[in-house]
Amino acid sequence: MKVRNRSVYSDSQIALLKMDSQKDVENNTSASQSDAASMMKYLKQTYKNIYFSVISFENHQQISQYGAGQTGMNNVAISEKLLEKMSTDENLRQHVENILNHLDQYQKSANVEALLKNKELVGMGLVIGEDGQVSKWTAMKKKDESTQPTWWREQKSTSFYANKKSPKVSSYSYSHTSSMMRLASARNVTSVKGLIAAKYGEIQRVKTQVSDSAEAARIVRKIKSVIQSGNIKIARLHKEENLQLRQKSAERKMKEKLALQLAQELKRKQRARMGLEQCQTSTAHMDDVMPNSAMSDEQFRQMAEQYVDSLSSTALSSEVASLLGSGAAGGVSVEVMSAPVTSVEFIDCSA
């Protein structure tokens, strides 16, 4: 039988070098693993109230799936490569410890977000990546309406007074913005005087049609502010007409320099008047949107929700309730928000 001999290392030094390189790789791997394990042991001993996990994520969807299976507010996931770097990089270790020391600020931020969205916070945690970048995940679920103190108001009442028909009340519709826009569009003194006369007549209608004295007083104050702005505009228009007459007189007398100065002065006064009218119209619009200086809780919640929805692009948010499986029972939704942390000493997450 013919036997085929395979090629072997004839030189013993080459074989020894290959074996040494394999041992070096194994030693480096074991050393890095021991460094990461020792650093994790140090963190667990230092922060005993935090539940640590050694895991890495490639995208925010994986973070959301991870957060769906966690409970509690003290969850921190750290990359193994970060632990290896922390064992040799003192600045990086201090950066991570600084983040862990401010975990309560992230918890306050998560509670505020849940309150603004009218949801219940069931879980929260941080994910620290390989380069020390922080991501925060929050698990929320819809609140049980039956536990709210006002749920009974929505139930059908059997009270005699609740079923008793109340007289029809017609509310008086007044738009301060429309009034100020009409005043701004008036181009001459005659138009402004006509608007003022109409507003005096509207005051009498408000007093007779509005039964609530506080509401009537509020509308009358706004109408009187329109009348006051109209009187100011009449005085400004008179000054502009006087400048225009003086300019024409100077042009007839061939005083070009004086006519140019009067034209510039007239243009400046017109611009100032139009700018003031624009500011008054914007202020009137805000009065229509928020008629009372003290907002109700519902108005504040709606404005806060609009603020949360309009966050900058640095805060990445994604709803993954459909990917949670059994963890999504009871209306639980997990949201992931990620933003780089440069210095957490001066960050007040509760604000």
C-alpha positions in Angstrom: 0.0 0.0 0.0 1.4 3.4 -1.0 1.5 6.0 1.8 1.5 9.7 1.0 3.6 11.7 3.5 2.3 15.1 4.4 4.6 18.1 4.7 5.9 18.7 8.2 7.9 21.4 9.9 11.5 20.3 9.5 12.7 23.3 11.4 11.9 23.1 15.1 12.2 26.9 15.5 9.2 27.6 13.2 7.0 25.2 15.1 8.0 26.8 18.4 7.3 30.3 17.1 3.8 29.2 16.0 3.0 27.7 19.4 4.3 30.8 21.1 2.0 33.1 19.0 -1.0 31.0 19.8 -0.2 31.1 23.5 0.2 34.9 23.3 -3.3 35.3 21.8 -4.8 33.1 24.4 -3.0 34.9 27.2 -4.1 38.3 25.8 -7.7 37.1 25.6 -7.7 35.7 29.1 -6.0 38.9 30.4 -8.6 41.1 28.8 -11.4 39.0 30.2 -9.9 39.0 33.7 -9.5 42.8 33.5 -13.2 43.2 32.5 -14.3 40.8 35.3 -12.2 42.6 37.9 -13.6 46.0 36.8 -17.2 44.6 36.9 -16.5 43.2 40.4 -15.3 46.7 41.5 -18.4 48.4 40.1 -20.7 45.9 41.8 -19.0 46.4 45.1 -19.0 50.2 44.8 -22.6 50.6 43.6 -24.5 47.9 45.4 -27.9 49.4 44.6 -27.4 49.1 40.8 -28.1 45.9 38.9 -25.3 45.6 36.3 -25.4 43.6 33.0 -22.5 43.0 30.6 -24.0 43.2 27.2 -23.5 45.1 23.9 -26.1 46.4 21.5 -25.9 47.2 17.8 -29.0 49.5 17.5 -31.8 51.0 19.5 -34.2 48.3 18.6 -32.1 45.7 20.5 -32.1 48.1 23.5 -35.9 48.3 23.4 -36.2 44.5 23.3 -33.7 44.3 26.2 -35.7 46.8 28.2 -38.9 45.0 27.7 -37.7 42.1 29.8 -36.3 44.2 32.6 -38.0 45.6 35.7 -36.9 48.2 38.3 -35.2 51.6 38.0 -31.6 50.7 38.7 -30.6 48.8 35.6 -27.3 49.5 33.9 -25.9 47.6 30.9 -22.2 48.0 30.1 -20.2 46.9 27.1 -17.4 44.4 27.8 -15.0 46.3 25.7 -15.7 49.4 27.8 -14.8 47.5 31.0 -11.5 46.5 29.4 -10.8 50.1 28.5 -11.7 51.3 32.0 -9.1 49.0 33.5 -6.3 51.0 31.7 -7.9 54.4 31.2 -8.4 56.3 34.4 -10.3 59.2 32.7 -12.8 56.8 31.1 -13.3 55.1 34.5 -14.1 58.4 36.1 -16.4 59.3 33.3 -18.4 56.1 33.8 -18.5 56.5 37.6 -19.7 60.1 37.2 -22.6 58.8 35.1 -23.4 56.1 37.7 -23.3 58.7 40.5 -26.0 60.8 38.6 -28.3 57.8 38.0 -31.0 59.5 40.2 -31.1 62.4 37.8 -31.9 60.1 34.9 -34.6 58.5 37.1 -36.2 61.9 37.7 -36.1 62.6 34.0 -37.9 59.3 33.3 -40.5 60.1 35.9 -41.1 63.5 34.4 -41.5 62.1 30.9 -44.0 59.5 32.1 -46.0 62.2 33.9 -46.1 64.5 30.8 -47.3 61.6 28.7 -49.9 60.6 31.3 -48.4 57.1 31.7 -47.1 54.9 34.5 -43.3 54.3 34.6 -42.6 50.5 35.1 -38.9 50.3 34.2 -35.9 52.4 33.5 -32.2 51.8 32.8 -29.0 53.1 31.2 -26.9 51.5 28.5 -23.3 52.6 28.3 -21.6 51.8 25.0 -18.0 51.0 24.1 -17.0 54.7 23.9 -18.9 55.8 27.0 -21.9 57.0 25.2 -25.1 56.8 27.2 -28.6 55.6 26.1 -31.6 55.6 28.3 -34.6 53.3 27.9 -37.9 53.7 29.7 -40.8 51.2 29.9 -44.2 52.8 30.4 -47.8 51.6 30.4 -51.1 53.3 30.2 -52.6 54.4 33.5 -55.7 52.6 34.8 -58.4 55.2 34.5 -60.5 53.6 37.2 -57.8 54.6 39.8 -58.0 58.3 38.8 -59.9 60.5 41.2 -62.1 62.0 38.4 -63.1 58.7 36.7 -66.5 58.8 38.2 -67.4 62.0 36.4 -67.4 60.2 33.1 -69.9 57.6 34.4 -73.6 58.0 33.7 -75.2 59.6 36.8 -78.6 58.6 38.1 -79.0 61.8 40.1 -82.2 63.8 39.6 -80.1 67.0 39.3 -77.8 65.5 36.6 -80.8 64.5 34.5 -82.6 67.8 34.9 -82.4 69.9 31.7 -80.6 73.1 32.1 -81.5 76.3 30.2 -79.7 76.9 27.0 -76.8 79.3 27.4 -75.3 81.1 24.4 -71.7 82.2 24.9 -70.5 85.5 23.4 -67.8 85.0 20.8 -65.1 87.7 20.8 -61.8 87.5 19.0 -59.2 90.0 20.2 -56.9 89.0 17.3 -59.5 89.9 14.7 -60.1 93.2 16.3 -56.4 94.1 16.3 -56.0 92.9 12.7 -58.9 95.2 11.7 -57.2 98.1 13.5 -53.9 97.3 11.8 -55.5 97.2 8.3 -57.1 100.7 8.8 -55.1 103.1 6.6 -56.6 106.5 7.5 -58.1 108.4 10.4 -61.7 107.9 9.2 -61.4 104.1 9.2 -59.9 104.0 12.7 -62.7 106.3 14.0 -65.3 104.0 12.5 -63.7 101.0 14.2 -63.7 102.8 17.5 -67.3 103.7 17.3 -68.2 100.0 16.5 -66.2 98.9 19.6 -68.2 101.3 21.8 -71.4 99.7 20.6 -69.9 96.2 21.2 -69.2 97.1 24.8 -73.0 97.6 25.3 -73.8 94.3 23.6 -71.3 92.4 25.9 -72.9 93.9 29.0 -76.3 92.8 28.0 -75.6 89.4 26.5 -72.9 88.0 28.8 -74.4 86.8 32.1 -71.0 86.0 33.8 -69.8 89.3 35.2 -66.1 88.1 35.3 -66.2 87.0 31.6 -68.0 90.2 30.6 -65.3 92.3 32.4 -62.6 90.4 30.7 -64.0 91.0 27.2 -64.7 94.7 28.0 -61.1 95.2 29.1 -59.9 93.8 25.7 -62.3 96.0 23.8 -61.1 99.0 25.7 -57.5 98.1 24.9 -58.5 98.1 21.2 -60.1 101.6 21.6 -56.9 102.8 23.3 -54.7 101.4 20.6 -57.0 103.1 18.0 -56.6 106.5 19.7 -52.9 106.1 19.7 -52.9 105.2 16.0 -55.0 108.3 15.2 -52.4 110.5 16.8 -49.6 108.8 14.9 -51.6 109.1 11.6 -52.0 112.8 12.3 -48.3 113.3 12.7 -47.6 111.3 9.5 -50.1 113.5 7.6 -48.4 116.6 9.0 -45.0 115.3 7.8 -46.5 114.5 4.4 -47.9 118.0 4.0 -44.6 119.6 5.0 -42.8 117.3 2.5 -45.0 118.4 -0.3 -44.6 122.1 0.7 -40.8 121.7 0.6 -40.9 120.0 -2.8 -43.0 123.0 -4.1 -40.4 125.4 -2.7 -37.6 123.4 -4.3 -36.0 122.6 -1.0 -34.8 119.1 -1.9 -32.6 118.5 1.2 -35.5 119.4 3.5 -37.9 117.3 1.5 -35.6 114.3 1.6 -35.2 114.6 5.4 -39.0 114.8 5.8 -39.5 111.8 3.6 -37.0 109.7 5.6 -38.7 110.8 8.9 -42.1 109.9 7.5 -40.9 106.5 6.4 -39.3 105.9 9.8 -42.5 106.7 11.7 -44.6 104.5 9.4 -42.2 101.6 10.0 -42.4 102.1 13.7 -46.2 102.2 13.7 -46.5 99.1 11.6 -44.0 97.2 13.8 -46.0 98.2 16.9 -49.2 97.0 15.3 -47.6 93.7 14.4 -46.5 93.2 18.0 -50.0 94.1 19.3 -51.6 91.6 16.9 -49.2 88.8 18.1 -50.0 89.6 21.7 -53.7 89.5 21.0 -53.3 86.1 19.5 -51.6 84.9 22.7 -54.5 86.3 24.7 -56.9 84.3 22.6 -54.9 81.1 23.0 -54.3 81.5 26.7 -57.1 83.9 28.1 -56.1 83.2 31.7 -52.7 83.8 33.2 -53.0 80.6 35.3 -53.3 77.6 33.1 -55.2 74.5 34.1 -53.5 71.1 34.6 -55.0 69.9 31.3 -53.7 72.8 29.3 -50.2 72.4 30.9 -50.3 68.6 30.0 -51.2 69.3 26.4 -48.5 71.9 26.0 -46.0 69.6 27.7 -46.9 66.8 25.3 -46.3 69.1 22.3 -42.9 70.0 23.8 -41.9 66.4 24.2 -43.0 65.6 20.6 -40.9 68.5 19.3 -37.6 67.5 20.9 -34.4 68.0 18.9 -32.9 65.4 16.6 -30.2 64.5 19.2 -32.9 62.8 21.2 -33.8 59.7 19.3 -37.2 58.2 20.2 -38.8 55.1 18.9 -42.0 53.3 19.8 -41.6 49.5 19.7 -44.7 48.2 21.5 -45.4 45.8 18.7 -42.0 44.1 19.2 -42.4 43.4 22.9 -44.5 40.2 22.7 -45.7 39.0 26.1 -43.9 41.9 27.8 -46.2 44.4 26.1 -49.3 43.1 27.9 -51.3 45.8 29.7 -50.4 48.5 27.3 -46.7 48.6 28.0 -44.6 50.6 25.6 -40.8 50.9 25.6 -39.1 54.1 24.4 -35.4 54.6 23.8 -33.8 58.0 24.0 -30.1 58.3 23.2 -27.9 61.4 23.5 -24.1 61.8 24.1 -23.1 62.8 27.6 -20.2 65.2 27.8 -20.4 66.4 31.4 -23.2 65.3 33.7 -22.1 67.5 36.7 -24.1 70.4 35.2 -27.0 68.5 33.8 -30.3 68.8 35.7 -32.5 66.1 34.2 -35.4 67.0 36.5 -35.7 70.5 35.0 
